[in-house]
């Protein structure tokens, strides 16, 4: 990359791997530098009862953090768009009940203050990876940010988006590979696991993988989770629902809590080999 001497995200600017701390107290989670985190939960927060039930189930299955969508960017305007602020309040209650830090997607700076006060890890989704105004706003805060790769973005574009966050002084950045667009409809995306070791060569930032969006098929999530660990990922973010067939969004790529427990058990054993 031609800008290598200028970019804060690259190895030359940082001697060691960045470790991002999420949450506080006993629930504090570390990502990067040898620390692995499992983030799991529903694609969409559907009700207080649902998110509390799933939060307790994913914690029992070994998850370190609860993911849940309150604001949902959907391709069709007629699809479920999420519960918004009310959904975030439900996630906060789930954190109070389980102790799990929460990660949720911020769509724009309109609700930034609420996210800063209540959300432990702010997610910038694939569609907003190049929303530079949003990235600039997040660069000025001191809150961890999860930056998903755009589904049509190159590695260079992804790292330059991370640079927007770092350039304003926010060094708490985690990168997330979530699959890229392809000509083949057999899977939702192409799970580009080669970028995990590649980005680790280029950058000091932690890299996690989203096998749910990366494949769009729940049956593939367990094997691709293990493949991501083998590639060197610093964590996983997995969609989990206790009734996938009736989920309001992305049920086809959501695994059950029971499946998550099996995946996590294999991950723990697998990581001892490295």
C-alpha positions in Angstrom: 0.0 0.0 0.0 1.5 3.3 -1.1 0.4 5.1 2.0 2.1 2.6 4.3 4.3 5.2 6.0 1.3 7.4 6.8 -1.4 4.9 7.9 -1.9 4.3 11.6 -3.6 1.0 11.0 -0.5 -0.6 9.5 2.2 -2.7 11.2 4.9 -0.1 10.7 3.1 2.4 13.0 2.4 0.0 15.9 5.0 -2.4 17.4 2.5 -4.9 18.9 -1.0 -6.2 18.3 -3.8 -3.9 19.5 -5.9 -5.3 22.3 -9.4 -3.8 22.5 -11.1 -3.9 25.9 -14.9 -4.0 25.8 -17.1 -3.5 28.9 -15.9 -3.1 32.4 -15.5 -5.0 35.7 -16.1 -8.8 35.7 -17.8 -8.6 32.3 -14.8 -7.0 30.6 -13.8 -8.7 27.3 -10.5 -8.4 25.5 -10.1 -8.9 21.8 -6.7 -9.2 20.0 -3.2 -9.9 21.0 -4.0 -13.6 21.8 -7.4 -12.8 23.3 -10.4 -14.5 21.6 -14.0 -13.4 21.9 -17.2 -15.1 20.9 -20.1 -12.7 20.2 -23.5 -14.2 19.7 -27.2 -13.3 19.7 -30.2 -12.6 17.4 -30.0 -10.8 14.2 -32.9 -8.6 15.4 -34.2 -7.8 18.8 -37.8 -8.9 18.5 -39.1 -8.5 22.1 -37.8 -8.2 25.6 -38.7 -11.8 26.4 -36.9 -13.0 23.3 -33.7 -11.2 23.8 -33.5 -12.1 27.5 -34.1 -15.7 26.7 -31.5 -15.8 24.0 -29.0 -13.8 26.0 -29.2 -16.4 28.8 -28.9 -19.2 26.4 -25.8 -17.9 24.5 -24.1 -17.1 27.9 -24.7 -20.7 28.9 -23.3 -21.8 25.6 -20.0 -19.9 26.3 -20.5 -16.5 24.5 -18.5 -13.6 25.8 -20.7 -10.9 24.4 -24.3 -10.4 23.3 -25.0 -9.2 19.7 -28.4 -7.9 18.7 -29.8 -5.6 16.0 -32.0 -2.8 17.1 -31.6 -0.7 14.0 -31.8 -3.0 10.9 -30.6 -1.8 7.4 -32.7 -4.0 5.1 -32.5 -4.2 1.4 -36.3 -4.0 1.1 -38.1 -1.2 2.8 -41.0 -3.6 3.5 -38.8 -5.9 5.7 -38.6 -5.6 9.5 -36.5 -2.6 10.3 -35.9 -3.2 14.0 -37.3 -1.8 17.2 -34.9 1.1 17.3 -34.2 2.7 20.7 -36.7 0.4 22.4 -34.7 -2.5 21.1 -31.5 -1.1 22.6 -33.2 -0.7 25.9 -34.1 -4.4 25.8 -30.4 -5.2 25.1 -29.4 -3.2 28.1 -31.8 -5.2 30.3 -30.3 -8.4 28.8 -26.9 -7.1 29.8 -28.1 -6.4 33.3 -29.5 -9.9 33.6 -26.5 -11.8 32.2 -23.5 -9.5 32.6 -22.6 -9.9 28.9 -21.4 -6.7 27.1 -23.6 -5.8 24.2 -22.7 -5.0 20.5 -25.2 -3.4 18.2 -25.2 -1.6 14.9 -25.3 2.2 14.7 -26.8 3.5 11.4 -26.0 7.2 11.7 -24.9 9.8 14.2 -28.6 10.7 15.2 -28.5 8.2 18.0 -24.8 8.3 18.8 -25.2 9.7 22.3 -27.5 6.9 23.3 -25.1 4.3 21.9 -22.2 6.0 23.7 -24.1 5.7 27.0 -25.5 2.2 26.7 -23.7 0.1 24.0 -20.3 -1.5 24.8 -19.2 -2.2 21.2 -20.6 0.0 18.4 -20.9 -1.8 15.1 -20.5 -0.1 11.8 -22.2 -2.4 9.3 -21.1 -3.4 5.8 -23.4 -0.9 4.1 -21.9 2.0 6.2 -18.2 1.0 5.9 -17.6 4.1 3.7 -20.0 6.4 5.5 -17.2 8.8 6.2 -19.3 11.3 8.2 -20.3 8.5 10.6 -16.7 7.2 10.8 -15.5 10.8 11.6 -18.0 11.1 14.4 -16.9 7.8 15.8 -13.3 8.7 15.5 -13.8 11.4 18.1 -15.2 9.1 20.8 -13.5 6.7 23.2 -15.7 3.7 22.6 -14.8 0.5 20.9 -15.9 0.2 17.3 -16.5 -3.0 15.2 -15.9 -2.1 11.5 -17.4 -4.6 9.1 -15.9 -5.0 5.6 -18.1 -3.7 2.8 -19.5 -6.6 0.8 -17.9 -5.1 -2.4 -14.8 -3.5 -0.7 -11.2 -4.3 -1.2 -8.8 -4.8 1.7 -7.2 -1.4 1.1 -10.6 0.3 1.2 -11.5 -1.5 4.4 -8.2 -0.4 6.1 -8.6 3.1 4.9 -12.1 3.2 6.5 -10.4 2.0 9.7 -8.0 4.9 9.2 -10.9 7.4 9.5 -11.5 6.0 13.0 -7.9 6.0 14.0 -7.1 9.4 12.5 -9.5 11.1 15.0 -7.9 9.4 18.0 -10.1 6.4 18.5 -7.6 3.5 18.7 -10.2 0.9 19.9 -11.0 -0.6 16.5 -11.9 -4.2 15.6 -12.1 -5.3 12.0 -14.8 -7.8 10.9 -14.7 -10.0 7.7 -18.3 -10.7 6.8 -18.0 -12.1 3.3 -17.9 -10.4 -0.1 -20.3 -10.4 -3.1 -19.9 -13.0 -5.8 -21.6 -14.2 -9.0 -22.6 -17.5 -7.3 -25.9 -17.6 -5.4 -25.1 -20.9 -3.6 -24.1 -18.9 -0.6 -25.0 -15.4 0.5 -21.4 -14.2 0.3 -18.0 -15.5 -0.4 -16.3 -16.1 3.0 -12.9 -14.6 2.3 -10.9 -16.1 5.1 -7.6 -15.3 3.3 -8.0 -11.7 4.5 -7.6 -12.8 8.1 -3.9 -13.7 7.9 -3.4 -11.0 5.2 -4.8 -8.2 7.3 -2.8 -9.5 10.3 0.3 -9.2 8.2 -0.6 -5.6 7.2 -2.3 -4.3 10.4 -2.0 -4.5 14.2 -5.8 -4.3 14.6 -7.8 -7.3 15.8 -9.7 -9.2 13.1 -12.9 -11.2 13.8 -15.1 -13.1 11.4 -18.9 -13.3 10.8 -19.7 -16.8 9.4 -23.4 -16.1 9.5 -23.4 -13.3 6.9 -20.3 -14.9 5.3 -22.3 -17.9 4.2 -26.0 -17.2 4.7 -26.5 -20.9 5.6 -26.8 -22.0 9.2 -25.5 -25.5 8.2 -22.2 -23.9 7.2 -21.7 -21.8 10.3 -20.0 -24.4 12.5 -17.4 -25.5 10.0 -16.6 -22.0 8.8 -16.3 -20.9 12.5 -13.5 -23.5 13.0 -12.0 -22.4 9.7 -11.9 -18.8 10.8 -10.1 -19.9 14.1 -7.6 -21.8 12.0 -7.0 -18.7 9.9 -6.1 -16.8 13.0 -9.3 -14.8 13.8 -9.4 -13.0 17.1 -13.1 -13.8 17.5 -16.4 -14.7 15.9 -19.8 -12.9 15.7 -22.5 -15.4 15.2 -26.3 -15.0 14.8 -28.2 -17.2 17.2 -32.0 -17.7 17.5 -33.9 -20.3 19.5 -36.6 -20.5 16.8 -34.9 -19.7 13.5 -37.8 -20.6 11.3 -39.9 -17.8 12.9 -37.1 -15.2 13.2 -38.1 -11.7 11.9 -34.8 -11.5 10.0 -32.1 -13.8 8.8 -33.4 -17.0 10.4 -31.9 -19.0 7.5 -28.4 -18.2 8.7 -29.0 -18.4 12.5 -27.9 -21.3 14.5 -29.6 -22.5 17.8 -28.1 -22.0 21.2 -27.5 -25.8 21.4 -25.5 -25.6 18.2 -23.5 -22.7 19.5 -22.6 -24.7 22.6 -21.2 -27.4 20.3 -19.3 -24.9 18.2 -17.8 -23.3 21.2 -16.7 -26.6 22.7 -14.9 -27.5 19.4 -13.4 -24.0 19.2 -11.9 -24.3 22.7 -10.3 -27.7 21.8 -9.2 -26.4 18.5 -7.4 -23.3 19.9 -5.3 -25.5 22.1 -3.5 -26.7 19.0 -2.1 -23.3 18.1 
